[in-house]
Amino acid sequence: MTPEGRADPFPLYAAAHRLGPVSPLPGGAFLVCGYAAADQVLRDPGFGLAEPAGPDPGDGAVRLMNQSILRANPPDHGRMRSLIAQVFTPRRVAGLRPAIEAAVGALIDQLIATAGGEPVDFMDQFAFPLPVTVIGELLGVPPGDRRRFRPLAAGLTEALEPAGGASATADAAARELAAYFVPLIGARRAAPGADLVSALVAARDADDGRLTDRELLANLILLLVAGFETTTSLLGNGLALLLDRPALAGSLRAGQIPVPAFIEEVLRYDSPVQAVTRRARAHGRTIGDVPVPYGSDLILLIGAANRDPARYRDPGGFDPTRTDVRPLSFGAGAHICIGNSLARLEAEVAFRQLLGRLPAITAAPGRPALRRDRLVLRGYQTLPVRIHPVG
């Protein structure tokens, strides 16, 4: 919970593992850091999300998230998710590859144009524009509107941090995002296109009772924010590792290490999502041999579970040659991130082109990278790089 702990939580995760995979906390809650234990909780329907304590006042961030699949329990979660999955299909995601390749190419062209000049911020010039372009295309958000979403997403996701439910910044972001999407929904209802907003509006208007207007709005905002928030951090975390390991970059370029294997190890080693919460919603639950009473809250340290020494050899080392790497970074079970395949596709295309077209990219001398001061969502605020001319 300290700035130092947020900047480098991994020694604390190692200490938590020495206490065991599940540890009771004062007040009746539990800390879960073991891989098998966290995986069990994520997959067991007896553990779910905490129900709202009462009616959510106003139109702030907590109310918005509580009306989306992010915070929903059965049967509402399945009702909403099945409708979203109906239009957010693997075929639709796979069909985005040409657009992703074109977007990556255009962004690298811009980076190359700075060769020999001043350092550029990889986060601002690549890691954010790529996923926001992709999710913008998927949702049908006009290109001129996309840049405004980065500060709004940063504000909204403050509500995911401990004690973030009282964030005035998050509430303001929620209201601004709602004010943007309500007219967009109306426009797509009047003139449908080939985008995801139009598809979800059409599914909503089929009037089968699976989605209310407020749930439609909340889930569209969630898809937008989640569609680039974690991918941006995945790209930044991955490039930072490559900048520190030139030999690894060479092995990837030579095809000695597959790019998808590198991406999975980035997700394991430095997960964009470090923690989630659950609550015991059934009686008689145990995690391993630890009884968990009904109503108990659980903090799942995803970043720690991904570095569990009981699951991975040398868990604190970065090794993309590992076998059977299955990070919990996108969750598991019913609540697994619906966009995880899109994030992986974007990262694969991005790193293939970055490695191929920028063989002489380095960290910018005298310009240290800056981490975001977050506990739940881990990534870089800035990552200055220099693009050196080749040949």
C-alpha positions in Angstrom: 0.0 0.0 0.0 3.1 2.3 0.1 4.6 4.0 -2.9 7.6 1.8 -2.5 5.5 -1.3 -2.4 3.5 -0.3 -5.4 6.7 0.4 -7.4 8.2 -3.0 -6.6 5.7 -5.4 -5.1 7.7 -8.5 -5.9 9.8 -8.9 -2.7 6.5 -8.6 -0.8 4.9 -11.3 -3.0 7.9 -13.5 -2.2 7.3 -12.9 1.5 3.6 -13.7 1.1 4.5 -17.0 -0.5 6.6 -17.9 2.5 3.4 -17.6 4.6 1.5 -20.0 2.4 -0.9 -19.8 -0.6 -3.8 -18.6 1.6 -3.4 -16.4 4.6 -6.1 -15.1 6.9 -6.2 -11.3 7.5 -7.6 -9.3 10.4 -11.3 -8.8 10.1 -12.1 -12.2 8.5 -10.7 -11.6 5.0 -8.1 -13.8 3.2 -5.0 -13.1 1.1 -4.6 -15.5 -1.8 -1.1 -15.5 -3.4 -0.8 -19.2 -4.6 -1.3 -20.0 -8.2 -3.5 -23.0 -7.7 -5.4 -21.3 -4.9 -6.1 -18.2 -7.1 -7.0 -20.3 -10.1 -9.5 -22.3 -7.9 -11.2 -19.1 -6.6 -11.5 -17.6 -10.1 -13.1 -20.8 -11.5 -15.3 -21.8 -8.6 -18.9 -20.3 -8.9 -19.1 -20.4 -5.1 -16.8 -17.3 -5.1 -18.1 -14.2 -6.8 -18.1 -10.5 -6.7 -19.3 -8.5 -3.6 -22.9 -7.3 -4.0 -23.4 -3.6 -3.7 -24.2 -2.7 -0.1 -27.2 -0.6 -1.2 -28.5 1.4 -4.1 -25.6 3.2 -5.8 -26.3 6.9 -5.6 -25.8 9.2 -8.5 -24.1 8.4 -11.8 -20.5 7.8 -10.6 -17.9 5.2 -11.4 -19.0 2.6 -8.9 -22.5 2.5 -10.2 -21.3 2.3 -13.7 -19.0 -0.6 -13.0 -21.7 -2.4 -10.9 -23.9 -2.4 -14.0 -21.3 -4.1 -16.2 -20.1 -7.7 -16.5 -17.0 -6.6 -14.5 -18.9 -6.6 -11.2 -21.9 -8.8 -12.0 -22.7 -12.2 -10.4 -25.0 -14.9 -11.8 -27.5 -14.8 -13.3 -26.9 -11.2 -14.4 -23.3 -11.9 -15.5 -24.2 -14.8 -17.8 -27.2 -12.9 -19.2 -25.1 -9.9 -20.1 -21.9 -11.7 -21.1 -23.7 -14.1 -23.5 -25.1 -11.2 -25.4 -21.7 -9.4 -25.6 -20.0 -12.7 -26.6 -22.6 -13.0 -29.4 -21.1 -10.0 -31.2 -17.6 -9.9 -29.8 -16.7 -13.2 -31.6 -13.3 -14.8 -32.3 -14.1 -14.3 -36.0 -14.6 -10.6 -35.5 -11.3 -10.4 -33.5 -9.4 -12.4 -36.1 -10.7 -10.2 -38.8 -9.0 -7.2 -37.2 -5.5 -8.5 -38.0 -5.1 -6.5 -41.2 -6.3 -3.3 -39.5 -3.9 -3.9 -36.5 -1.0 -4.6 -38.9 -1.7 -1.3 -40.7 -2.1 0.6 -37.5 1.2 -0.8 -36.1 3.0 0.1 -39.4 1.8 3.6 -39.4 2.8 4.2 -35.7 6.3 2.7 -36.4 6.6 5.1 -39.4 6.0 8.0 -37.0 8.6 6.6 -34.6 11.2 6.2 -37.4 10.6 9.8 -38.5 12.1 10.8 -35.2 15.3 8.9 -35.7 18.3 10.9 -34.7 16.1 13.5 -33.0 14.9 13.9 -29.5 13.7 11.0 -27.4 10.0 10.0 -27.7 7.7 8.5 -25.2 6.8 5.0 -26.3 3.7 5.0 -24.1 2.3 8.2 -25.6 3.4 7.6 -29.2 2.7 3.8 -29.6 1.5 1.9 -26.6 -1.7 4.0 -26.1 -2.5 4.9 -29.7 -2.4 1.3 -31.0 -5.0 -0.3 -28.7 -7.2 2.8 -28.7 -7.2 2.8 -32.5 -8.1 -0.9 -32.6 -10.9 -0.7 -30.0 -12.1 2.5 -31.6 -12.4 0.8 -34.9 -14.2 -2.1 -33.3 -16.7 0.1 -31.5 -17.0 2.6 -34.3 -15.6 5.6 -32.4 -14.5 8.3 -34.8 -10.7 8.7 -35.0 -10.8 12.4 -33.9 -12.4 11.4 -30.6 -10.0 8.7 -29.5 -7.2 10.7 -27.9 -9.5 12.1 -25.3 -10.0 8.6 -23.8 -6.6 8.1 -22.2 -7.1 10.6 -19.3 -10.7 9.4 -18.9 -9.7 5.8 -18.7 -7.0 6.7 -16.2 -9.6 8.5 -14.1 -12.2 5.8 -14.3 -9.9 3.0 -13.3 -9.1 4.8 -10.0 -12.3 3.2 -8.9 -10.5 -0.2 -9.1 -7.9 0.8 -6.6 -8.2 0.3 -2.8 -10.6 2.9 -1.5 -11.1 4.1 -5.1 -14.9 4.0 -4.8 -14.8 7.5 -3.3 -12.7 9.0 -6.2 -14.1 12.3 -7.5 -11.8 11.8 -10.5 -13.3 8.4 -11.3 -16.9 9.8 -10.9 -16.2 12.7 -13.2 -14.7 10.4 -15.8 -17.7 8.1 -15.6 -20.1 11.0 -16.3 -18.0 12.3 -19.2 -17.8 8.8 -20.8 -21.5 8.3 -20.4 -22.2 11.8 -21.9 -20.1 10.6 -24.9 -21.7 7.2 -25.4 -25.3 8.1 -25.0 -25.4 10.2 -28.2 -23.2 7.6 -30.0 -25.7 4.9 -29.1 -28.5 7.0 -30.4 -26.7 7.7 -33.6 -26.0 4.0 -34.2 -29.6 3.2 -33.4 -30.7 5.6 -36.1 -28.0 4.6 -38.6 -26.4 1.3 -37.9 -23.0 0.4 -39.1 -20.7 -2.6 -39.1 -19.3 -1.7 -35.7 -19.7 -3.3 -32.3 -21.8 -0.5 -30.9 -24.4 -1.0 -33.7 -24.3 -4.8 -33.1 -24.9 -4.5 -29.4 -27.6 -1.8 -29.9 -29.4 -4.2 -32.4 -29.1 -7.1 -29.9 -30.4 -4.8 -27.1 -33.3 -3.6 -29.3 -34.3 -7.2 -30.1 -36.1 -6.9 -26.7 -35.3 -10.3 -25.3 -34.7 -8.8 -21.9 -31.0 -9.6 -21.8 -29.7 -6.0 -21.6 -31.1 -2.8 -20.2 -30.2 0.6 -21.6 -28.0 1.3 -18.5 -26.3 -2.1 -18.8 -25.7 -1.4 -22.5 -24.1 1.9 -21.7 -22.0 0.5 -18.8 -20.7 -2.4 -20.9 -19.8 -0.3 -23.9 -17.7 2.0 -21.6 -16.1 -1.1 -20.0 -15.2 -2.5 -23.5 -13.6 0.8 -24.5 -11.6 1.2 -21.3 -10.6 -2.4 -20.9 -9.9 -2.6 -24.6 -6.8 -0.5 -24.3 -6.0 -0.1 -20.6 -4.4 -3.5 -20.1 -3.0 -3.7 -23.7 -1.2 -0.4 -23.3 0.5 -1.7 -20.1 1.3 -5.1 -21.8 3.1 -3.3 -24.6 5.0 -1.0 -22.3 6.0 -3.7 -19.8 7.2 -5.9 -22.7 9.3 -3.2 -24.4 10.9 -2.2 -21.1 12.0 -5.8 -20.7 13.5 -5.9 -24.2 15.3 -2.6 -23.6 17.0 -4.2 -20.6 17.8 -7.4 -22.5 19.3 -6.8 -26.0 20.3 -10.4 -26.3 16.6 -11.4 -25.8 15.5 -9.0 -28.5 18.1 -10.6 -30.8 16.8 -14.1 -30.1 13.3 -13.0 -30.9 14.4 -11.4 -34.2 16.2 -14.6 -35.2 13.1 -16.7 -34.5 14.9 -18.6 -31.7 12.1 -17.6 -29.3 8.5 -17.4 -30.6 6.9 -14.0 -30.1 3.7 -15.5 -28.5 5.9 -17.3 -25.9 7.6 -13.9 -25.1 4.1 -12.3 -24.7 2.9 -15.0 -22.3 6.1 -14.6 -20.2 5.6 -10.8 -20.1 2.0 -11.4 -18.8 3.3 -13.8 -16.2 6.4 -11.8 -15.1 4.9 -8.3 -15.0 1.1 -8.6 -15.2 -0.9 -5.5 -16.2 -3.5 -6.6 -13.5 -1.9 -7.3 -10.1 -4.9 -7.9 -7.9 -8.7 -8.7 -7.9 -11.2 -9.3 -5.2 -13.8 -12.0 -4.6 -16.3 -13.0 -1.9 -17.4 -16.4 -0.7 -21.0 -16.6 -1.9 -21.6 -20.2 -0.9 -21.3 -22.1 2.4 -18.7 -24.8 3.0 -16.0 -23.5 0.7 -12.3 -24.3 1.2 -9.2 -23.1 -0.7 -6.8 -26.1 -0.5 -7.3 -27.1 3.1 -8.2 -23.6 4.4 -11.9 -23.2 5.3 -13.4 -20.0 4.0 -16.7 -19.0 5.7 -19.6 -17.6 3.8 -19.3 -13.9 3.2 -15.6 -13.8 3.5 -13.7 -11.3 1.3 -10.6 -12.5 -0.6 -7.8 -10.5 -2.1 -6.3 -12.4 -5.0 -2.7 -11.2 -5.7 -2.6 -12.1 -9.4 1.0 -10.8 -9.7 2.1 -13.0 -6.9 0.2 -16.1 -8.2 2.0 -15.7 -11.5 5.3 -15.9 -9.6 4.4 -18.8 -7.4 7.5 -21.0 -6.8 5.2 -24.0 -6.4 4.0 -23.4 -10.0 7.1 -22.0 -11.8 10.8 -22.8 -11.6 12.8 -19.6 -10.8 9.6 -17.5 -10.7 11.4 -14.2 -10.3 13.4 -14.8 -13.5 12.3 -13.8 -17.0 12.4 -16.9 -19.2 10.3 -17.0 -22.4 11.5 -20.5 -23.1 9.4 -21.8 -20.2 6.8 -24.5 -21.0 3.2 -24.6 -19.8 3.0 -20.9 -19.0 -0.6 -20.0 -18.1 -0.6 -16.6 -16.5 -3.8 -15.5 -14.6 -3.3 -12.0 -15.9 -6.6 -12.0 -17.8 -8.4 -14.0 -15.1 -9.9 -17.5 -15.4 -13.3 -19.1 -15.4 -16.6 -17.2 -16.0 -15.0 -13.8 -15.6 -12.0 -14.3 -17.9 -11.4 -11.1 -19.8 -13.6 -11.2 -22.9 -11.0 -9.3 -24.9 -7.9 -11.4 -23.9 -7.5 -12.8 -27.4 -7.6 -9.3 -28.9 -4.9 -8.1 -26.5 -2.7 -11.0 -27.3 -3.2 -10.4 -31.1 -2.3 -6.7 -30.8 0.8 -7.5 -28.8 1.9 -10.2 -31.2 1.6 -8.0 -34.3 3.2 -5.0 -32.4 6.2 -6.9 -31.2 6.8 -8.6 -34.5 7.0 -5.3 -36.3 8.8 -3.4 -33.6 11.5 -6.1 -33.5 11.7 -6.3 -37.3 11.7 -2.6 -38.1 13.4 -1.0 -35.1 16.6 -3.0 -34.5 18.3 0.0 -32.9 15.7 1.2 -30.3 17.2 1.9 -26.9 16.1 3.6 -23.6 16.6 7.3 -23.8 19.7 8.3 -21.8 19.0 10.5 -18.8 15.2 10.0 -19.2 14.2 7.3 -16.7 10.9 5.5 -17.3 8.1 6.4 -14.9 5.7 3.8 -13.5 2.1 4.6 -12.8 1.4 4.9 -9.1 -1.1 2.1 -9.0 -1.5 -1.1 -7.0 -4.1 -3.0 -9.1 -3.2 -1.9 -12.6 0.6 -2.0 -13.2 2.2 -0.3 -16.1 4.3 2.7 -17.3 3.1 6.3 -17.4 6.1 7.2 -19.6 8.8 5.1 -21.3 11.2 7.4 -23.2 13.1 5.7 -26.0 15.5 6.8 -28.8 15.2 5.5 -32.3 18.7 5.3 -33.8 19.2 5.4 -37.6 20.2 2.1 -39.1 22.8 1.6 -41.8 
